[in-house]
């Protein structure tokens, strides 16, 4: 099997599971308990937080452990929007993940927020001039993802942060796909996310278990919590902490390869794969920005073919991929991301996303490219 669906989820790194195991077995203490067992759990939790803080270059107290990307996006966006008294205006784009889109829909419906949706071009790029015009004195938050999960297009976060801070509003970024492939040190001058106010990370895209995650929320910014209770996580997220998953997440992050050389290595593999596909399959069209993109995402449309049949044909040839977002997979609706990019619904329904990991090899990719050409030939023979 050649697994090229790493944007949907990644296998758990063995070291992460090993590190988590004691905290699920003998070391079962509640980190809020004051006896020895509890104190040891608390120490493990805080050590995991410090290691992640070191990776993100931020104070440990700026991190909230969550159940993943969806919760992190909900917490950052709703939490900052409701606690911030500047106004009820938020700016985003329709290419965001459902976790962002649905949170904004909730804020609009239930709390009377007004959302300005920035246009994106055919490749999923926003226009910074349009952002500049959209920012207002009552804008509370701009939420734009670092790298898109379906088409890979990145947003120019540095400029977005600069423009937004100039009017006194906050910036949240969903870095669920980007973390591990981009330098996400929020406290380091010169990184693309330097100075961002909130940033979401999901563990299962990084070799940690599903249901693990962490969200950065800068300093003592007021956050209205989603979960009310015992006041854990600095009052930002009540509930007994999942020590094992926090330890697993920190260990998975510690196991990541050095980000810049790895991004260059994976990008080169991706580009070679893209050129193999485009040169061998006339119907193939690359989606997203051809250069400003996620190192590990290559997504195509195959106009005139049946996308679902193509996925099945690939699976029969041992190549595991998806049509786009795992959340939308299995539904007949075309991808909202491709529709936002102005791609016709019929064409959008033919999309196939290949997403690489740190362990993907050149050999696997050339086998996958050959399998794709073969699958396309077979599907073309069948007609649509
Ligand atoms: N944001 C993006 C960009 C994603 O790709 C995903 C998951 O695919 C999420 C948020 C949701 O993360 P989780 O599955 O951890 O809830």
Boltz pocket constraint, residues with backbone or C-beta under 6 A from the ligand:
constraints:
  - pocket:
      binder: B
      contacts: [[A, 7], [A, 8], [A, 67], [A, 68], [A, 69], [A, 70], [A, 71], [A, 73], [A, 97], [A, 99], [A, 145], [A, 147], [A, 148], [A, 149], [A, 174], [A, 176], [A, 177], [A, 202], [A, 203], [A, 204], [A, 211], [A, 212], [A, 213], [A, 326]]
      max_distance: 6.0
